[in-house]
């Protein structure tokens, strides 16, 4: 790699090289080595400047499944110019990418545009959205604002907005977790289901879209929520349990299997593999793994003890839940419909890793909208999303 080009902006020649390499089907790593940049720089460039357009052959608004993984654009696809491709095209163009870069560069050097009408309009939209319980990034994406999240936070800290840092949904620091011993999955049950077995399973089945599972605690001794996170699309739903026991969890899973079956979905197809912790509520593994005839339909694995980082996706997504129902909130007065409402709003939050798409968008595209509804999740319009405890007022 050419060190002289390290830490420098991409040039127009670099972008032309990226476009040409994409058309040849080269990987981000190979392109990075060719232009003297890290592969993540190339990946970010393509994700940021790839443009979607439709042609006379486009027959659907859905995205091609191939766009969900690298290189995220159609430049090197043999069907790009064929009439038998029904999907919208997403293409990286060096010229338009350079123009966007130059425009952003000019705007970033103008400083804080307090005398500009656009700044005041942006401030009003974001401040209003935050006051109604939305996060900054969600507000930016929903209203197509030409400002970065970092810039907005900087303006808020410098006092240029009518809201302050304390108005931000997640400005307060999280309290350290209290360590307490609970019931655990017996060692014998985990035979063949360890985290090492899970990694081996993924190595042998690399295309498996596994689901992470966990439990959110309400009042100690009261109702809890068993959560499920579809790792590939960041989609989450929850089942309300009357107590944190294996019998209660097994009963809810059986009910879920019947509900999916009535909607013509098979549990094993939707959940080919489950990864969870060592909580005692997951001890009845056969209720999770087997169908009603006793035949194995899914695989269940357990993380190592005291290793929540081995299932990071569900752990991270719990912060969105805690933004609505903070730690210590009792779930005793809640119903399953209340839980569904919370996760419907969580799945309607626009995600940076999906270029502004929501987990609901990604899930219904990769799976089916009927399946989302069968799991209790409904569509929420972006402007109606609430990401704070204000949502709980709808329960009463």
C-alpha positions as CSV (number, residue, x, y, z in Angstrom):
1,X,0.0,0.0,0.0
2,X,1.3,3.5,-0.8
3,X,1.8,5.2,2.6
4,X,1.9,8.6,0.9
5,X,-1.8,8.4,0.2
6,X,-2.7,7.3,3.7
7,X,-5.1,9.5,5.6
8,X,-5.8,11.7,2.6
9,X,-9.1,12.2,0.8
10,X,-10.1,10.2,-2.2
11,X,-9.3,12.0,-5.5
12,X,-11.4,11.9,-8.7
13,X,-8.8,9.5,-10.1
14,X,-9.3,7.3,-7.1
15,X,-13.0,7.3,-7.6
16,X,-12.6,6.5,-11.3
17,X,-10.4,3.6,-10.3
18,X,-13.0,2.4,-7.8
19,X,-15.8,2.5,-10.5
20,X,-13.6,0.6,-13.0
21,X,-12.7,-2.1,-10.4
22,X,-16.3,-2.5,-9.3
23,X,-17.3,-3.1,-12.9
24,X,-14.6,-5.9,-13.0
25,X,-16.1,-7.5,-9.9
26,X,-13.1,-6.8,-7.7
27,X,-13.4,-7.0,-3.8
28,X,-13.1,-3.9,-1.6
29,X,-9.7,-5.3,-0.3
30,X,-8.3,-5.6,-3.8
31,X,-9.6,-2.1,-4.7
32,X,-8.0,-0.7,-1.6
33,X,-4.7,-2.2,-2.3
34,X,-4.9,-0.8,-5.9
35,X,-5.5,2.8,-4.9
36,X,-3.5,2.7,-1.6
37,X,-6.5,2.9,0.8
38,X,-7.9,0.7,3.5
39,X,-10.8,-1.5,2.3
40,X,-13.1,0.1,4.8
41,X,-12.5,3.5,3.1
42,X,-13.6,1.9,-0.2
43,X,-16.6,0.3,1.4
44,X,-17.8,3.5,3.0
45,X,-17.3,5.4,-0.3
46,X,-19.4,3.0,-2.2
47,X,-22.1,2.8,0.4
48,X,-22.2,6.6,0.7
49,X,-22.3,7.5,-3.0
50,X,-24.1,4.5,-4.5
51,X,-27.3,5.8,-6.3
52,X,-30.5,4.0,-6.9
53,X,-32.4,4.5,-10.2
54,X,-35.1,2.7,-12.1
55,X,-35.3,1.8,-15.8
56,X,-38.0,0.8,-18.1
57,X,-37.4,-2.8,-17.0
58,X,-38.0,-2.2,-13.3
59,X,-41.0,-4.0,-12.1
60,X,-40.8,-3.6,-8.3
61,X,-39.8,-1.2,-5.6
62,X,-38.0,-3.9,-3.6
63,X,-34.2,-4.1,-3.6
64,X,-32.3,-7.0,-5.1
65,X,-31.2,-9.4,-2.3
66,X,-27.6,-9.2,-3.6
67,X,-27.5,-5.5,-2.6
68,X,-27.6,-6.6,1.1
69,X,-24.0,-7.6,1.0
70,X,-20.7,-6.4,-0.6
71,X,-20.2,-4.7,-3.0
72,X,-23.7,-3.2,-2.4
73,X,-24.0,-1.9,-6.0
74,X,-24.8,-3.4,-9.4
75,X,-21.7,-2.2,-11.3
76,X,-20.2,-5.6,-11.7
77,X,-23.5,-7.5,-12.0
78,X,-23.9,-9.3,-15.4
79,X,-27.7,-8.5,-15.3
80,X,-27.1,-4.7,-14.8
81,X,-28.2,-3.9,-18.4
82,X,-30.5,-6.9,-19.0
83,X,-34.2,-6.6,-19.4
84,X,-34.7,-9.7,-17.2
85,X,-33.7,-8.0,-14.0
86,X,-36.9,-6.6,-12.3
87,X,-35.1,-4.7,-9.5
88,X,-34.1,-1.1,-9.3
89,X,-30.4,-0.6,-10.0
90,X,-27.9,0.8,-7.4
91,X,-24.8,2.1,-9.2
92,X,-21.6,3.8,-8.1
93,X,-20.6,6.6,-10.4
94,X,-17.3,8.4,-10.0
95,X,-18.4,11.7,-11.4
96,X,-21.5,12.1,-9.2
97,X,-19.5,10.8,-6.2
98,X,-16.9,13.5,-6.7
99,X,-19.5,16.2,-7.1
100,X,-21.2,15.2,-3.9
101,X,-17.8,15.1,-2.1
102,X,-16.9,18.6,-3.3
103,X,-20.3,20.0,-2.3
104,X,-20.1,18.6,1.2
105,X,-16.5,19.9,1.5
106,X,-17.6,23.4,0.6
107,X,-20.5,23.3,3.0
108,X,-18.3,21.9,5.9
109,X,-15.9,24.8,5.5
110,X,-18.6,27.5,5.8
111,X,-18.7,27.1,9.6
112,X,-22.0,27.4,11.5
113,X,-24.5,29.1,9.1
114,X,-26.5,31.0,11.7
115,X,-27.6,33.5,9.1
116,X,-28.9,30.9,6.8
117,X,-32.6,29.9,6.5
118,X,-31.6,26.3,6.0
119,X,-29.9,26.1,9.4
120,X,-33.0,27.5,11.2
121,X,-35.3,25.1,9.4
122,X,-33.0,22.1,10.3
123,X,-32.9,23.3,14.0
124,X,-36.7,23.6,14.2
125,X,-37.2,20.1,12.7
126,X,-34.6,18.3,14.9
127,X,-35.6,20.1,18.1
128,X,-39.3,19.3,17.5
129,X,-38.5,15.7,16.8
130,X,-36.3,15.3,19.9
131,X,-39.0,16.9,22.1
132,X,-41.5,14.3,20.7
133,X,-39.2,11.5,21.7
134,X,-37.1,10.8,18.6
135,X,-33.4,10.3,18.3
136,X,-31.3,12.7,16.3
137,X,-30.2,10.3,13.5
138,X,-33.8,9.1,13.1
139,X,-35.0,12.7,12.7
140,X,-32.2,13.5,10.1
141,X,-33.0,10.5,8.0
142,X,-36.8,10.8,8.2
143,X,-36.7,14.5,7.1
144,X,-33.9,14.1,4.6
145,X,-31.8,16.7,6.2
146,X,-28.4,17.6,4.8
147,X,-26.5,17.6,8.1
148,X,-24.6,14.9,10.0
149,X,-25.4,13.6,13.4
150,X,-22.0,14.8,14.7
151,X,-22.7,18.3,13.5
152,X,-26.1,18.4,15.2
153,X,-24.6,17.2,18.5
154,X,-21.9,19.8,18.3
155,X,-24.4,22.6,17.6
156,X,-26.5,21.4,20.6
157,X,-23.4,21.5,22.9
158,X,-22.5,24.9,21.7
159,X,-26.0,26.3,22.4
160,X,-27.2,26.9,18.9
161,X,-30.3,24.8,19.3
162,X,-33.3,25.4,21.4
163,X,-32.8,21.9,23.0
164,X,-29.9,21.0,25.2
165,X,-28.0,17.9,25.9
166,X,-30.3,16.8,28.7
167,X,-33.2,16.7,26.1
168,X,-31.4,13.9,24.2
169,X,-33.0,10.5,24.8
170,X,-29.7,8.8,25.6
171,X,-27.6,11.6,27.0
172,X,-27.6,10.2,30.6
173,X,-25.0,7.6,31.4
174,X,-26.1,4.1,31.9
175,X,-25.8,2.8,35.5
176,X,-23.5,-0.2,36.0
177,X,-25.3,-3.5,36.1
178,X,-25.8,-5.2,39.4
179,X,-24.3,-8.7,39.5
180,X,-26.7,-11.3,40.9
181,X,-26.7,-15.0,40.7
182,X,-29.7,-16.7,39.1
183,X,-30.7,-20.1,37.7
184,X,-28.4,-21.5,35.0
185,X,-28.6,-24.1,32.3
186,X,-27.3,-27.5,33.6
187,X,-23.9,-28.5,32.2
188,X,-25.3,-31.7,30.7
189,X,-27.9,-29.8,28.6
190,X,-25.1,-27.7,26.9
191,X,-23.3,-30.8,25.6
192,X,-23.0,-30.2,21.8
193,X,-24.5,-26.8,22.2
194,X,-21.6,-24.7,23.5
195,X,-20.3,-21.5,21.9
196,X,-17.5,-23.5,20.3
197,X,-20.1,-25.8,18.8
198,X,-21.9,-22.7,17.5
199,X,-18.9,-21.3,15.8
200,X,-18.3,-24.7,14.2
201,X,-21.9,-24.8,13.1
202,X,-21.6,-21.4,11.4
203,X,-18.4,-22.5,9.7
204,X,-20.2,-25.5,8.2
205,X,-23.3,-23.4,7.5
206,X,-22.1,-19.9,6.7
207,X,-25.3,-18.7,5.1
208,X,-27.5,-19.5,8.2
209,X,-29.3,-16.4,9.5
210,X,-29.2,-17.2,13.2
211,X,-31.2,-15.4,15.9
212,X,-29.8,-14.2,19.3
213,X,-32.1,-14.6,22.3
214,X,-32.1,-13.0,25.8
215,X,-34.3,-12.0,28.7
216,X,-35.1,-8.4,29.9
217,X,-35.9,-8.2,33.6
218,X,-38.6,-6.0,35.0
219,X,-39.4,-6.0,38.7
220,X,-37.4,-8.6,40.5
221,X,-39.7,-11.7,40.8
222,X,-42.2,-10.2,38.3
223,X,-42.9,-10.5,34.6
224,X,-39.9,-10.6,32.2
225,X,-39.6,-10.3,28.4
226,X,-37.9,-12.9,26.3
227,X,-36.3,-11.1,23.3
228,X,-35.3,-12.3,19.9
229,X,-32.8,-10.5,17.6
230,X,-32.5,-11.4,13.9
231,X,-28.8,-10.6,13.5
232,X,-28.8,-10.2,9.7
233,X,-31.5,-7.4,9.7
234,X,-31.3,-6.0,13.3
235,X,-35.0,-6.9,13.8
236,X,-36.2,-7.6,17.3
237,X,-39.4,-8.8,18.9
238,X,-40.3,-10.0,22.5
239,X,-42.5,-12.4,24.3
240,X,-43.9,-11.4,27.7
241,X,-43.4,-14.1,30.4
242,X,-45.2,-14.2,33.7
243,X,-42.0,-15.4,35.4
244,X,-38.4,-16.3,34.6
245,X,-38.8,-20.1,34.5
246,X,-38.1,-22.8,32.0
247,X,-41.7,-23.9,32.0
248,X,-43.0,-20.5,31.2
249,X,-40.5,-19.9,28.4
250,X,-41.2,-23.3,26.9
251,X,-45.0,-22.6,27.0
252,X,-44.5,-19.3,25.2
253,X,-42.4,-20.9,22.6
254,X,-45.0,-23.6,21.9
255,X,-47.6,-20.8,21.5
256,X,-45.3,-19.0,19.1
257,X,-44.9,-22.2,17.0
258,X,-48.6,-22.6,16.8
259,X,-49.1,-19.0,15.8
260,X,-46.5,-19.2,13.1
261,X,-48.0,-22.5,11.8
262,X,-51.4,-20.9,11.6
263,X,-49.8,-18.2,9.4
264,X,-48.2,-20.9,7.3
265,X,-44.7,-20.4,8.6
266,X,-42.5,-23.1,10.1
267,X,-40.5,-22.2,13.2
268,X,-37.4,-24.1,12.0
269,X,-37.4,-22.1,8.8
270,X,-37.6,-18.8,10.6
271,X,-35.3,-19.7,13.4
272,X,-32.7,-22.2,11.9
273,X,-30.3,-21.5,14.9
274,X,-30.7,-19.8,18.3
275,X,-27.9,-18.4,20.4
276,X,-28.6,-17.4,24.0
277,X,-27.0,-17.2,27.5
278,X,-27.1,-19.6,30.4
279,X,-30.3,-18.3,32.0
280,X,-32.3,-21.1,33.6
281,X,-35.4,-20.1,31.5
282,X,-33.7,-21.6,28.5
283,X,-33.1,-25.1,30.1
284,X,-36.0,-26.8,28.2
285,X,-34.0,-27.0,25.0
286,X,-36.2,-29.5,23.3
287,X,-39.2,-27.2,23.4
288,X,-37.1,-24.8,21.3
289,X,-35.4,-27.3,19.1
290,X,-38.1,-29.9,18.3
291,X,-41.5,-29.6,16.5
292,X,-44.7,-31.0,17.9
293,X,-43.9,-34.4,16.6
294,X,-40.6,-34.5,18.4
295,X,-38.4,-34.0,15.3
296,X,-35.5,-31.6,15.4
297,X,-36.2,-28.4,13.4
298,X,-33.7,-25.9,14.8
299,X,-30.4,-25.7,16.6
300,X,-29.9,-24.1,20.0
301,X,-26.5,-23.0,21.4
302,X,-25.3,-21.3,24.6
303,X,-22.7,-18.6,25.1
304,X,-19.9,-19.2,27.5
305,X,-20.7,-18.2,31.2
306,X,-20.3,-14.5,31.8
307,X,-19.7,-13.7,28.2
308,X,-22.6,-11.5,27.0
309,X,-20.2,-10.1,24.3
310,X,-20.7,-13.3,22.4
311,X,-24.2,-12.2,21.5
312,X,-23.6,-8.5,21.0
313,X,-26.5,-7.7,18.7
314,X,-29.3,-8.5,21.1
315,X,-27.4,-6.8,24.0
316,X,-26.9,-3.6,21.9
317,X,-30.5,-3.5,20.8
318,X,-31.6,-3.7,24.4
319,X,-30.4,-0.1,24.8
320,X,-33.2,1.0,22.5
321,X,-35.7,-0.9,24.7
322,X,-34.2,0.7,27.8
323,X,-34.6,4.1,26.2
324,X,-38.3,3.5,26.4
325,X,-38.6,1.4,29.6
326,X,-35.6,2.2,31.8
327,X,-34.0,-0.4,34.1
328,X,-36.3,-1.1,37.1
329,X,-39.5,-0.6,35.2
330,X,-42.1,-3.1,36.2
331,X,-43.8,-5.2,33.5
332,X,-46.4,-6.6,35.8
333,X,-49.2,-4.5,34.4
334,X,-48.2,-5.0,30.7
335,X,-49.8,-7.2,28.1
336,X,-48.3,-8.8,25.0
337,X,-49.8,-6.0,23.0
338,X,-47.9,-3.5,25.0
339,X,-44.6,-5.3,24.3
340,X,-45.5,-5.5,20.6
341,X,-46.1,-1.8,20.5
342,X,-42.7,-1.0,22.0
343,X,-40.8,-3.3,19.6
344,X,-42.8,-2.0,16.6
345,X,-41.4,1.5,17.4
346,X,-37.9,0.1,18.0
347,X,-38.0,-1.6,14.6
348,X,-39.2,1.6,12.9
349,X,-36.0,3.5,13.9
350,X,-33.8,4.3,11.0
351,X,-30.4,2.6,11.2
352,X,-27.1,4.1,10.0
353,X,-25.7,0.6,9.1
354,X,-28.7,0.2,6.7
355,X,-28.2,3.7,5.1
356,X,-31.3,5.1,6.7
357,X,-33.5,2.0,6.3
358,X,-35.3,0.6,9.3
359,X,-35.1,-2.9,10.8
360,X,-38.7,-3.3,9.7
361,X,-37.8,-2.4,6.1
362,X,-34.9,-4.9,6.1
363,X,-36.9,-7.7,7.7
364,X,-40.0,-7.5,5.5
365,X,-37.7,-7.3,2.5
366,X,-35.6,-10.3,3.5
367,X,-38.5,-12.4,4.9
368,X,-42.1,-11.2,4.6
369,X,-44.5,-8.6,6.0
370,X,-46.9,-11.3,7.0
371,X,-44.2,-12.9,9.1
372,X,-43.5,-9.6,10.9
373,X,-47.2,-9.4,11.7
374,X,-47.2,-13.0,13.0
375,X,-44.4,-12.0,15.4
376,X,-46.5,-9.1,16.6
377,X,-44.7,-6.3,14.9
378,X,-46.5,-3.6,12.9
379,X,-45.4,-0.8,10.6
380,X,-44.9,2.6,12.3
381,X,-44.6,5.7,10.2
382,X,-41.1,7.3,10.7
383,X,-42.6,10.6,11.9
384,X,-44.7,8.8,14.5
385,X,-41.8,7.0,16.1
386,X,-41.3,7.5,19.8
387,X,-38.0,6.4,21.4
388,X,-38.6,7.6,25.0
389,X,-40.8,6.6,28.0
390,X,-43.5,8.8,26.5
391,X,-44.5,5.7,24.6
392,X,-45.5,4.0,27.8
393,X,-48.3,6.6,28.3
394,X,-50.2,4.8,25.5
395,X,-50.6,1.8,27.9
396,X,-53.0,3.6,30.1
